[in-house]
Amino acid sequence: MLTLRLMRLERGDDNQLPPLVVVESPQVAVEQISHSTHRSIETLVVVLAVITIVVVIAGFIARLCGGRHYGGNGEVEGWIESRCRSCIDAGASSAPPPPPPTPPVAAKAASTPKEEDITCLGLEFFQTRSNNIKIQAEDLEEEEEEHRVASLIGKCPNMRVLRQIHSYILTRSLPSSTLSFSLSKITCFCALSPLGNILYAQRVLFHTPNPNIFSWNSLIGGFSQSHTSQSFPIFKTLISRGHPNPNTYTLAFVLKSCSISPAVQEGFQVHSRVIRSGFTSSSFVQSSLVNFYAKCEDIKSARKVFDEMPDRSVIAWSVMIGGYAKLDLFNEALGLFSDMQKAGVVPDEVTMASVVSACAGLGALDVGKWVHSYIKKRKIVIDVKLSTALINMYAKCGCIEKAKEVFDEMPFKDSRAWSSMIVGFAIHGLAEDALSVFASMEESKVKPNHIAFLGVLQACAHGQLVREGQRHWASLHESGIQSSIEHYSCMVDLFCRANLLQEAYAFIQNMPVDPDPVIWRTFLVACKKNKNMEKGELVGQRLLKLEPFNPENYALLSSFYAACSQWSKMGHLRKQMRDKGFKTVPGCSSIEVDGIVHEFVLGDWSHPESKEIKEVLTDVLRRVESLGHKANVSGVLHDVGDEVKEEALCEHSERFAIAYGMLKTKAPVVIRVVKNLRVCADCHEVTKIISRVYEREIVVRDRVRFHSFVGGACSCKDIW
C-alpha cells in the first residue's frame, strides 16, 4: 500500500487517481491482476474480429464497385489493412502472457482458436487483394502500351516512319499479347492503308510467331482490294497451318478476290469451306457468295444461293439485282426489286443504282421517272454513283434535258459524272454541248479519264468535226492515258462519217495494235455508203477470216453486195450462211406505254392489237406517198421486185413501234422507241415525214445513237 501511494505521489496525480483498493493479501492481489489481464485480451480479440469483418465487407463492396469508389485504387482497403496491422502489433507488444487455464475461463479459451482463424483469414485476404491490385496494374500498363502503339500507327504518315515504329516494338521486351497486338496493327496498316505496302505486310505476317485471325484477314483483304490473285494462296496457307480458324470475314474477303479475278474454281473451293465450317447461316458470307457467282456470270447459282438464304439483308438484295442488271437481264432485275418491296426491305442507294441501270437498259423512261420519284420520297441518299446512274438513265432513255438537270444539281462531280454527261450529249448528236462540258471539266481541275475522251471523240465523229477530233486525239496522248481499241475505233468512225476513206484506211494501217472486227465493220459500212467495191470487198473478206462464225459479218457483207448490185455474190454468200446454219439477229424494237414495255419483231403480226396497228401503218403509207416519197429499197437483201421490197420495209420493227405509239398516245407525248439494230435509210426518212405530218416528236435509239425527230428534221443531221 505504501509503495503504491508513493508512486502516485511521485507522478503528481494523486488527486486524480481513483480510491485505493485495499488488498488483503499478496495472493489475492495476484488473482485480481490476472483476471484484469484476461479481460483485456478478450476485448482485443473482439475488436480484431470486428475489424476483420469490416475489411471483408469493404473488399466485397470494392469488388462490386470495380475500384471506382472510395479511393478507386484500393486506398480504403490499404488504410484498413494498415490500421488493423498496427492494432495487432500494439496488442501483441502490450499484452502480458496469458494466464494458466482455469476452470472458470475454459469456455472462453475454447472459442479463442476461431477468432484466430478469422484473423488469419483477414491477413490472407489482404495478401490476395494486394496480388490482384498488382495484376490489375500490369494489365493497365499493357493496355496503355497497346493504346500508345495503336495511336502511333494510326498517325503514321508513310512507310519510313512505320518501319521505325516496327523497330521500336521489336527492340522492347513486350509481353506476348502486347507484341501480337502491335504486329497485327502493323500488318493492318501495311495491307489496307493507301500509305502502306502490301508486300511488307506479308513479310510481317509470316515472321509473326502466332499471328491472330485479324492479321490474316487484313492481308487477305488487302490483296483483294489491290485486285490481285494473291488472296487465295494466302488463304490456302492459313488453312494448311490449321490455326487460327478462318471466320466469316476471312471467307468474305477471299470470295471478293475470287469475284474480281474472276477465279471460278477457287471460288467453288471457298464455297465448300463455307459449308464445312458451318457458315451457311451467315448472311454476310451468303451475300458474298451471291456476289461471287453474279460477277462470274453464273446467275443461276447466284439465285440459288439467294433463294436458300433464311434472312436476306439489303446487301443480298442489292447484289442479286445488280447481278441481273450487269448481265442485261433488266426485266428480272426490276421484277426482283418488286419482290424486295413486297418483302418490306428498304433499299439503299446501291440498290437503286442497279434499278436505275436496269431502267436505262430497257429504255423505260416512265419506270425510270417513277424510280427517281421513289428515291426522293424515301429520302434515299443520292450519292455520286446514284446521280451518275440517273444521268445515264435519262440520257439512254432519250431525255437529255432531264439528264442535264440531274447533272447540274450535283454538289460534287467526279470524273465518272462528267464522263456520263459528255457521252450522253455525244450519243444524242449534240457535239457542241459535249465539247462544252469537256471544257468545263478541264476548268474544274478534274482530270479527264479514258471514258471522257471516248465521249469527246464520239461527239466529234457524230458532228463530223474532224479537226476537233484530231486535236483531242493529240490531247489524249499528251495526258498519258493509254489509248484503247475503242479510242481507235472512234477515230476510224470520225474519218468514215466524213467520207474520208483514204484517211481512215491509212489510220487503220498505222495503228500500233491490230484492228478488231468492230473497226473493220465500221470501215465496211462506209464502203457500202460510198459503194467502194474494191476496198469494201477486201475488208469484208478479212472480216470473215477474223470472225468466221459471226452471222453479223455475213449479213453486213451481203448488204454491201446488195448496195453495189452484186446479186450473184450476195446470193453465194447467203447460200454459205444457210449451209452453215447461220441466222441473223432479227430487228427488234420496243416502246413503253403506261409503264408496260411492248416489243415488236420484223414481220411479226402476233401483237394483240395488230389489226389497229396495220390501220395506222396504212394511213401513214398513204400520206407519205402523197408527199412524193420514194422508198429506198437498197437495204433489202433480196433479189426480188421493188414492190416486194417496199412491203418488206413497211414491216420493219421500228415502224410497228411508232405506229403503236401513235395509236396509244396523243401529242404532246413523245414517242420513244428503242431498236437493237441500226435504223435503215428508208425508215429514217419516213420517220422524219411522220414527225412533220402528224406533228409528233419521236425519239429513236438504235444501236449507235439517238435520233430525235421534230418537225421533219433529225438531230443526227442525216449522219448516222
C-alpha positions in Angstrom: 0.0 0.0 0.0 2.7 2.4 0.9 4.7 1.7 -2.2 1.7 2.3 -4.5 0.9 5.5 -2.7 4.5 6.8 -3.1 4.3 6.0 -6.9 1.2 8.1 -7.2 2.7 11.0 -5.3 5.9 10.9 -7.5 3.7 11.3 -10.7 1.8 14.2 -9.1 -1.7 13.0 -9.9 -2.6 11.6 -6.5 -5.8 13.7 -6.5 -6.8 12.3 -9.9 -6.4 8.7 -9.1 -9.4 6.6 -8.0 -9.6 5.5 -4.4 -7.1 2.9 -3.4 -8.2 -0.7 -3.2 -7.1 -2.3 -0.1 -5.6 -5.7 -0.8 -6.0 -8.1 2.0 -3.1 -10.4 0.9 -0.5 -10.8 -1.9 -2.2 -14.0 -3.3 -5.5 -12.0 -3.7 -3.6 -9.2 -5.5 -2.1 -11.6 -8.0 -5.5 -13.2 -8.7 -7.0 -9.7 -9.4 -4.2 -8.7 -11.7 -4.5 -12.0 -13.7 -8.3 -11.5 -14.0 -7.8 -8.0 -15.3 -5.3 -9.1 -17.9 -7.6 -11.8 -19.2 -10.4 -9.3 -19.7 -8.1 -7.1 -21.7 -7.2 -9.9 -24.1 -10.8 -10.8 -24.6 -11.6 -7.2 -25.5 -8.7 -7.1 -28.0 -9.9 -10.3 -29.7 -13.4 -8.9 -30.1 -12.0 -5.7 -31.6 -9.9 -7.7 -34.1 -12.9 -9.8 -35.1 -15.0 -6.7 -35.8 -12.2 -5.1 -37.8 -11.8 -8.2 -39.9 -15.5 -8.4 -40.7 -15.4 -4.7 -41.7 -12.5 -5.4 -44.0 -14.2 -8.3 -45.7 -17.3 -6.2 -46.2 -15.3 -3.3 -47.6 -13.5 -5.7 -50.0 -16.7 -7.1 -51.2 -18.1 -3.6 -51.9 -14.9 -2.6 -53.6 -15.2 -5.6 -56.0 -18.8 -4.6 -56.8 -17.8 -1.0 -57.5 -14.8 -2.1 -59.6 -12.4 0.0 -57.6 -14.0 3.2 -58.9 -15.3 4.4 -55.5 -13.7 5.0 -52.1 -10.4 5.9 -53.4 -10.5 4.0 -56.7 -7.0 2.4 -56.3 -7.7 0.4 -53.0 -7.0 3.4 -50.7 -9.7 2.4 -48.2 -8.5 -1.2 -48.1 -4.9 -0.2 -47.6 -5.8 2.1 -44.8 -7.9 -0.5 -43.1 -5.1 -3.1 -43.5 -2.5 -0.7 -42.0 -4.7 0.2 -39.1 -5.5 -3.5 -38.4 -1.9 -4.5 -38.5 -0.9 -1.6 -36.1 -3.6 -2.7 -33.7 -2.4 -6.3 -33.9 1.2 -5.3 -33.3 0.2 -3.0 -30.5 -1.9 -5.7 -28.8 0.9 -8.3 -29.2 3.5 -6.0 -27.6 1.4 -4.7 -24.7 -0.4 -7.8 -23.6 1.2 -9.9 -20.9 1.5 -13.7 -21.3 -1.8 -15.4 -21.0 -2.7 -16.9 -17.6 -2.7 -20.6 -17.0 -6.0 -22.2 -17.9 -8.6 -22.2 -15.1 -11.9 -23.9 -15.0 -14.0 -20.6 -15.0 -12.5 -19.5 -18.3 -12.4 -22.8 -20.1 -15.3 -21.9 -22.3 -13.7 -18.6 -23.4 -10.4 -20.4 -24.1 -12.2 -22.8 -26.4 -13.6 -20.0 -28.5 -10.3 -18.3 -29.0 -9.0 -20.5 -31.9 -12.0 -19.5 -34.1 -11.2 -15.8 -33.5 -7.5 -16.5 -34.5 -8.7 -18.3 -37.7 -10.8 -15.2 -38.6 -7.7 -13.0 -38.1 -5.6 -15.3 -40.3 -8.4 -15.2 -43.0 -8.3 -11.4 -42.9 -4.5 -11.5 -43.4 -4.8 -13.9 -46.4 -7.5 -11.7 -47.9 -5.1 -8.7 -47.6 -2.4 -10.6 -49.4 -4.7 -11.8 -52.2 -6.1 -8.3 -52.6 -2.6 -7.0 -52.9 -1.7 -9.5 -55.6 -4.9 -8.6 -57.6 -4.0 -5.0 -57.4 -0.6 -5.8 -58.9 -2.1 -7.8 -61.7 -4.6 -5.1 -62.5 -1.7 -2.6 -62.6 0.2 -4.8 -65.0 -2.9 -5.2 -67.2 -3.3 -1.5 -67.2 0.2 -0.9 -68.3 -0.2 -3.4 -71.2 -3.4 -1.6 -72.3 -1.7 1.7 -72.1 1.2 0.4 -74.2 -1.2 -1.1 -76.8 -3.1 2.1 -77.0 0.1 4.1 -77.4 1.3 1.8 -80.3 -2.1 1.9 -82.0 -2.1 5.7 -81.8 1.4 5.9 -83.3 0.5 3.5 -86.2 -2.8 5.4 -86.8 -0.9 8.7 -87.2 1.8 7.2 -89.4 2.4 9.3 -92.5 4.5 6.9 -94.5 6.3 3.6 -94.6 9.6 5.0 -93.4 8.0 6.1 -90.1 6.2 2.8 -89.8 9.5 0.9 -90.1 10.8 2.9 -87.2 7.8 2.0 -85.1 8.3 -1.6 -86.1 11.9 -1.5 -84.9 10.8 0.2 -81.7 8.4 -2.6 -81.0 10.9 -5.4 -81.8 13.6 -3.9 -79.6 11.4 -3.8 -76.5 10.7 -6.7 -74.2 6.9 -6.6 -74.5 4.5 -9.2 -73.2 3.5 -11.7 -75.9 -0.1 -10.4 -76.0 1.1 -6.8 -76.5 3.6 -7.8 -79.1 1.0 -9.8 -81.0 -1.4 -6.9 -80.9 1.2 -4.4 -82.1 2.3 -6.6 -85.0 -1.3 -7.1 -86.1 -1.8 -3.4 -86.2 1.3 -3.0 -88.4 0.1 -5.7 -90.7 -3.3 -4.0 -91.0 -1.8 -0.6 -91.8 0.5 -2.0 -94.5 -2.2 -4.1 -96.0 -5.2 -1.8 -96.0 -3.9 1.8 -95.8 -3.2 3.7 -99.1 0.1 4.7 -97.4 1.0 1.1 -96.7 2.9 -1.7 -98.6 1.1 -5.0 -99.1 4.3 -6.9 -99.6 5.7 -5.6 -96.3 2.5 -6.7 -94.6 3.0 -10.2 -96.0 6.6 -10.3 -94.6 5.4 -9.1 -91.2 2.7 -11.7 -91.0 4.9 -14.6 -92.0 7.5 -13.5 -89.3 5.0 -13.2 -86.6 5.2 -16.2 -84.2 1.4 -16.8 -83.8 -0.5 -14.3 -86.0 -4.1 -13.9 -85.0 -7.0 -14.1 -87.4 -7.2 -10.3 -87.6 -3.7 -10.2 -89.2 -4.7 -12.9 -91.7 -7.9 -11.1 -92.6 -6.0 -7.8 -93.0 -3.6 -9.3 -95.5 -6.3 -11.2 -97.5 -8.5 -8.1 -97.6 -5.5 -6.0 -98.7 -4.8 -8.3 -101.6 -8.5 -8.4 -102.6 -8.5 -4.6 -102.7 -5.4 -4.5 -104.9 -7.2 -6.6 -107.5 -4.6 -9.3 -107.5 -4.9 -13.1 -107.2 -2.8 -13.5 -104.1 -5.7 -13.7 -101.6 -6.5 -17.3 -102.4 -2.8 -18.6 -101.9 -2.7 -16.7 -98.6 -6.0 -18.4 -97.6 -4.6 -21.8 -98.5 -1.5 -21.1 -96.3 -3.9 -20.2 -93.4 -5.8 -23.5 -93.9 -2.6 -25.6 -94.1 -1.3 -24.2 -90.8 -4.5 -25.2 -89.0 -4.6 -22.2 -86.7 -6.3 -19.8 -86.3 -9.6 -20.9 -87.9 -11.0 -18.7 -90.6 -14.0 -16.6 -89.7 -16.8 -15.0 -91.7 -14.6 -12.0 -92.6 -11.9 -14.3 -94.0 -14.2 -16.2 -96.3 -15.9 -13.0 -97.4 -12.6 -11.4 -98.4 -11.5 -14.5 -100.3 -14.8 -14.6 -102.2 -14.4 -11.0 -103.1 -11.0 -11.6 -104.5 -12.3 -14.6 -106.5 -15.1 -12.5 -107.9 -12.6 -9.8 -109.1 -10.2 -12.2 -110.9 -12.5 -14.0 -111.7 -11.3 -17.3 -110.2 -14.3 -19.7 -110.6 -12.7 -22.9 -109.4 -11.1 -21.3 -106.4 -14.5 -19.8 -105.5 -16.0 -23.2 -105.6 -13.4 -24.4 -103.1 -14.2 -21.5 -100.8 -17.9 -22.3 -101.1 -17.1 -25.9 -100.0 -15.1 -24.5 -97.0 -18.2 -22.3 -96.1 -20.3 -25.4 -95.9 -17.8 -27.4 -93.9 -17.2 -24.5 -91.5 -20.9 -24.2 -90.7 -21.2 -20.6 -92.0 -24.1 -21.3 -94.3 -26.4 -19.4 -92.0 -24.3 -16.3 -92.1 -26.0 -13.6 -94.1 -22.6 -11.8 -94.6 -21.0 -14.9 -96.1 -24.1 -15.8 -98.2 -24.2 -12.3 -99.7 -20.5 -12.7 -100.6 -21.4 -16.0 -102.4 -24.2 -14.3 -104.3 -21.8 -11.6 -105.3 -19.2 -14.1 -106.4 -21.5 -16.1 -108.6 -23.1 -13.0 -110.1 -19.8 -11.4 -111.1 -18.7 -14.7 -112.5 -21.9 -14.6 -114.6 -23.2 -17.7 -113.1 -26.5 -16.1 -112.4 -28.4 -19.4 -111.8 -26.1 -20.4 -108.9 -26.3 -16.9 -107.5 -30.1 -17.1 -107.5 -30.0 -20.5 -105.9 -27.8 -19.2 -103.0 -30.0 -16.2 -102.7 -33.2 -18.3 -102.5 -31.7 -20.5 -99.8 -30.8 -17.6 -97.5 -33.0 -17.7 -94.4 -32.6 -13.9 -93.8 -31.9 -11.7 -96.8 -30.3 -8.4 -95.9 -30.4 -5.3 -98.1 -26.9 -6.2 -99.3 -28.1 -9.6 -100.6 -31.0 -8.0 -102.5 -28.7 -5.3 -103.9 -26.1 -7.8 -105.1 -28.7 -10.0 -106.8 -30.4 -7.1 -108.5 -27.0 -5.8 -109.6 -26.1 -9.2 -111.0 -29.2 -9.2 -113.2 -28.6 -5.7 -114.4 -24.9 -6.5 -115.2 -25.9 -9.4 -117.5 -28.6 -7.2 -119.2 -31.4 -9.2 -117.6 -33.2 -5.9 -117.0 -36.8 -7.4 -116.6 -35.5 -9.8 -114.0 -33.8 -7.0 -112.1 -37.0 -4.9 -112.0 -39.0 -8.0 -111.0 -36.7 -8.8 -108.1 -36.9 -5.1 -107.0 -40.7 -5.5 -106.9 -40.2 -8.7 -104.7 -37.9 -6.7 -102.4 -40.6 -4.1 -101.8 -43.1 -6.8 -101.1 -40.7 -8.3 -98.5 -40.6 -5.0 -96.7 -36.8 -4.5 -97.2 -35.9 -0.8 -97.5 -33.4 -0.3 -100.4 -30.4 1.8 -100.2 -28.5 3.9 -102.7 -26.6 0.9 -104.0 -29.8 -1.0 -104.8 -31.4 2.0 -106.5 -28.3 2.5 -108.7 -28.8 -1.0 -110.1 -32.5 -0.5 -110.5 -31.9 2.8 -112.4 -29.4 1.0 -114.6 -32.0 -1.6 -115.5 -34.4 1.1 -116.5 -31.7 2.6 -118.7 -31.1 -0.8 -120.4 -34.7 -1.2 -121.2 -35.2 2.4 -122.2 -38.1 2.5 -119.9 -38.4 6.2 -119.2 -41.7 6.1 -117.3 -40.4 3.4 -115.0 -37.2 5.4 -114.6 -39.1 8.5 -113.6 -41.1 6.6 -111.1 -37.9 5.2 -109.6 -36.5 8.7 -109.4 -39.6 9.8 -107.5 -39.4 6.8 -105.2 -35.8 7.7 -104.3 -36.9 11.3 -103.4 -40.0 10.1 -101.5 -38.0 7.6 -99.4 -35.3 10.2 -98.9 -32.6 7.8 -100.1 -29.2 9.3 -100.2 -28.4 10.4 -103.7 -24.6 10.0 -103.8 -22.3 10.4 -106.8 -22.8 6.9 -108.0 -26.6 7.1 -107.9 -26.6 10.5 -109.6 -24.4 9.2 -112.3 -26.8 6.3 -112.8 -29.7 8.7 -113.2 -27.7 10.7 -115.7 -27.1 7.6 -117.8 -30.7 6.5 -117.5 -32.2 9.8 -118.7 -29.6 10.1 -121.4 -30.2 6.5 -122.7 -34.0 6.9 -122.5 -33.8 10.0 -124.8 -34.5 12.6 -122.1 -31.2 14.5 -122.3 -32.7 17.7 -120.8 -33.5 15.8 -117.6 -30.0 14.2 -117.5 -28.5 17.7 -117.7 -30.8 18.8 -114.8 -29.6 16.0 -112.6 -26.0 16.8 -113.6 -26.4 20.5 -112.6 -27.9 19.6 -109.2 -24.9 17.5 -108.2 -22.9 19.3 -105.5 -19.8 17.3 -106.3 -18.9 15.8 -109.7 -16.2 13.1 -110.1 -14.7 12.0 -113.4 -17.4 9.4 -113.9 -20.2 12.0 -113.6 -18.5 14.3 -116.1 -17.9 11.5 -118.5 -21.5 10.3 -118.3 -22.8 13.7 -119.3 -20.3 14.0 -122.1 -21.2 10.6 -123.5 -24.9 11.5 -123.1 -24.6 14.5 -125.3 -22.4 12.6 -127.8 -25.0 9.8 -128.3 -27.7 12.4 -128.9 -25.6 14.0 -131.6 -25.1 17.2 -129.6 -21.4 17.6 -130.3 -21.1 21.3 -129.3 -22.7 20.6 -125.9 -20.4 17.6 -125.3 -17.3 19.7 -126.1 -18.6 22.5 -123.8 -18.9 20.1 -120.9 -15.5 18.6 -121.6 -14.0 22.1 -121.4 -15.8 22.8 -118.1 -14.4 19.6 -116.8 -10.9 20.7 -117.5 -11.6 24.1 -116.0 -12.9 22.4 -112.8 -9.4 20.7 -112.4 -11.0 17.3 -112.8 -8.6 15.1 -114.8 -10.5 13.6 -117.8 -10.5 9.8 -117.8 -10.5 7.5 -120.8 -14.3 7.5 -121.0 -14.4 11.3 -121.2 -12.0 11.2 -124.2 -14.1 8.4 -125.7 -17.2 10.6 -125.4 -15.5 13.6 -126.9 -14.2 11.6 -129.9 -17.6 10.1 -130.4 -19.2 13.6 -130.3 -16.7 14.8 -132.9 -17.5 11.7 -135.1 -21.3 12.3 -135.0 -20.8 16.0 -135.7 -18.2 15.4 -138.5 -15.7 17.7 -136.5 -12.5 16.2 -137.9 -10.1 18.9 -136.8 -11.6 19.0 -133.3 -11.4 15.2 -133.1 -7.7 15.2 -134.2 -6.9 17.9 -131.6 -8.5 15.9 -128.8 -6.7 12.7 -130.1 -3.4 14.5 -129.6 -4.6 15.7 -126.1 -5.4 12.1 -125.2 -1.8 11.1 -125.8 -0.4 14.1 -124.0 -2.4 13.3 -120.9 -0.6 10.0 -120.5 -3.8 7.8 -120.9 -3.2 4.6 -122.8 -5.3 4.6 -126.0 -7.7 1.7 -126.0 -9.1 -0.1 -129.1 -12.3 1.9 -128.5 -10.5 5.2 -129.0 -9.0 3.9 -132.3 -12.5 2.8 -133.3 -13.9 6.4 -132.7 -11.1 7.9 -134.8 -11.9 5.5 -137.7 -15.6 6.3 -137.3 -14.7 10.0 -137.4 -13.0 9.7 -140.8 -15.6 7.4 -142.2 -18.6 9.6 -141.3 -16.8 12.5 -143.1 -16.3 10.2 -146.1 -12.5 10.4 -145.8 -12.0 6.7 -146.7 -8.3 7.1 -147.6 -7.5 8.8 -144.3 -9.5 6.1 -142.4 -7.7 3.3 -144.2 -4.3 4.9 -143.6 -5.1 5.4 -139.9 -6.0 1.7 -139.6 -2.8 0.6 -141.3 -0.7 2.7 -139.0 -2.3 1.6 -135.8 0.1 0.1 -133.2 -2.4 -2.6 -132.4 -4.3 -5.0 -134.6 -7.7 -3.6 -135.6 -10.6 -5.6 -134.2 -13.7 -6.6 -136.1 -15.6 -3.5 -134.9 -13.1 -1.3 -136.8 -13.4 -3.3 -139.9 -17.2 -3.3 -139.7 -17.2 0.5 -139.4 -15.0 0.8 -142.5 -17.2 -1.7 -144.4 -20.3 0.4 -143.6 -18.5 3.5 -145.0 -17.6 1.5 -148.2 -21.2 0.5 -148.5 -22.3 4.1 -148.2 -19.8 5.2 -150.9 -20.2 2.0 -152.9 -16.4 1.4 -152.9 -16.3 -2.1 -154.2 -12.6 -2.6 -154.2 -11.8 -1.7 -150.6 -15.2 -3.0 -149.3 -14.7 -6.5 -150.7 -11.2 -6.7 -149.4 -12.2 -5.6 -145.9 -15.2 -7.9 -146.0 -13.1 -11.0 -146.7 -10.7 -10.0 -143.9 -13.6 -9.7 -141.6 -14.8 -13.2 -142.4 -11.3 -14.6 -141.6 -11.3 -12.8 -138.2 -14.7 -14.0 -137.2 -15.8 -16.9 -139.4 -18.7 -17.9 -137.2 -20.3 -14.5 -136.7 -23.5 -14.2 -138.7 -23.4 -10.4 -138.5 -20.4 -10.3 -140.7 -22.1 -12.3 -143.4 -25.2 -10.1 -143.2 -23.1 -6.9 -143.4 -21.1 -8.2 -146.4 -24.4 -9.3 -148.1 -25.8 -5.8 -147.6 -22.6 -4.3 -149.1 -23.0 -6.6 -152.2 -26.7 -5.6 -152.5 -25.9 -1.9 -152.3 -23.3 -2.4 -155.1 -25.9 -4.5 -157.1 -23.6 -7.6 -156.9 -26.6 -10.0 -156.6 -24.6 -13.1 -157.6 -22.0 -12.6 -154.9 -24.7 -11.8 -152.4 -26.6 -15.0 -153.3 -23.4 -17.0 -152.9 -22.8 -15.5 -149.5 -26.4 -16.2 -148.4 -26.0 -19.8 -149.5 -22.9 -20.1 -147.3 -25.0 -18.8 -144.4 -27.7 -21.4 -145.0 -25.2 -24.2 -145.4 -23.5 -23.3 -142.1 -26.8 -22.8 -140.3 -26.2 -19.1 -139.6 -29.2 -17.0 -138.7 -29.1 -13.2 -138.5 -30.5 -11.4 -135.5 -33.9 -10.0 -136.4 -34.7 -6.4 -135.9 -36.5 -5.8 -132.7 -38.0 -2.6 -131.4 -39.7 -1.7 -128.1 -41.9 1.1 -126.8 -43.1 1.8 -123.3 -46.8 2.7 -122.9 -48.4 3.2 -119.4 -45.4 1.5 -117.7 -45.6 -1.6 -119.9 -42.8 -2.3 -122.5 -44.1 -3.7 -125.8 -41.7 -5.5 -128.2 -42.1 -5.8 -131.9 -40.1 -8.0 -134.3 -39.5 -7.7 -138.0 -42.6 -9.0 -139.9 -44.3 -10.3 -136.7 -48.0 -9.5 -136.6 -48.7 -11.5 -133.4 -49.4 -8.5 -131.3 -52.9 -8.5 -129.8 -53.7 -5.1 -131.4 -52.0 -5.9 -134.7 -55.2 -5.0 -136.7 -55.3 -1.5 -135.3 -51.5 -1.2 -135.9 -51.9 -2.2 -139.5 -54.6 0.5 -140.0 -52.3 3.2 -138.6 -49.4 2.0 -140.9 -51.7 2.0 -143.9 -52.7 5.7 -143.2 -49.0 6.6 -142.7 -48.0 5.0 -146.0 -50.8 6.8 -147.9 -49.9 10.2 -146.5 -46.2 9.7 -147.0 -46.6 8.6 -150.6 -48.9 11.6 -151.2 -45.9 13.8 -150.4 -43.9 12.2 -153.1 -41.7 9.9 -151.1 -40.0 7.1 -152.9 -39.0 4.1 -150.9 -35.2 3.4 -150.6 -35.1 -0.3 -151.2 -31.3 -0.6 -151.3 -31.2 -2.0 -147.8 -33.5 -5.0 -148.7 -31.2 -8.0 -149.1 -33.3 -10.0 -151.6 -33.2 -10.2 -155.3 -36.9 -9.5 -155.7 -39.1 -6.8 -157.2 -39.3 -3.3 -155.8 -42.9 -3.8 -154.7 -42.0 -6.7 -152.6 -39.1 -4.8 -151.1 -41.4 -1.9 -150.3 -43.7 -4.2 -148.5 -40.8 -5.6 -146.5 -39.8 -2.1 -145.5 -43.3 -1.4 -144.1 -42.8 -4.4 -141.7 -39.7 -3.1 -140.1 -39.9 -3.3 -136.3 -39.4 0.4 -135.6 -42.5 1.2 -137.8 -44.6 -1.2 -135.7 -43.4 0.5 -132.5 -44.0 4.0 -133.9 -47.5 3.1 -135.1 -48.4 1.6 -131.7 -47.2 4.8 -130.0 -49.4 6.9 -132.3 -52.3 4.6 -131.6 -52.0 4.8 -127.8 -50.7 8.3 -127.1 -51.6 11.8 -128.2 -49.5 14.9 -128.7 -47.5 16.3 -127.0 -46.5 12.9 -125.5 -43.1 12.0 -127.0 -42.9 8.6 -128.8 -39.8 6.8 -127.6 -38.5 3.7 -129.4 -35.5 1.5 -128.7 -34.1 -0.7 -131.5 -31.4 -3.3 -131.4 -30.0 -2.6 -134.9 -29.1 0.5 -136.9 -32.0 2.3 -138.4 -32.3 1.8 -142.1 -32.2 4.8 -144.5 -35.8 4.5 -145.6 -37.2 4.2 -142.1 -35.2 7.2 -141.1 -36.7 9.3 -143.9 -40.2 8.1 -143.2 -39.9 8.9 -139.5 -38.9 12.5 -140.4 -42.0 12.8 -142.5 -44.3 11.4 -139.8 -42.9 13.9 -137.2 -43.9 16.7 -139.6 -47.2 15.5 -140.9 -48.6 14.2 -137.6 -46.9 16.9 -135.5 -45.4 14.3 -133.2 -41.9 14.3 -131.5 -40.3 10.9 -132.0 -37.1 9.7 -130.3 -35.5 6.5 -131.7 -32.4 4.9 -130.0 -30.7 2.5 -132.3 -27.5 0.5 -131.7 -25.3 3.5 -132.5 -27.0 6.7 -131.3 -30.2 8.6 -130.7 -32.3 10.2 -133.3 -34.7 13.0 -132.3 -37.3 13.7 -135.0 -39.1 17.0 -134.7 -40.8 18.9 -137.5 -39.4 16.8 -140.3 -35.8 17.0 -139.2 -33.5 14.7 -137.2 -30.9 15.6 -134.6 -28.3 13.5 -136.4 -28.5 15.8 -139.4 -28.7 12.7 -141.6 -25.3 11.5 -140.4 -25.5 8.1 -138.7 
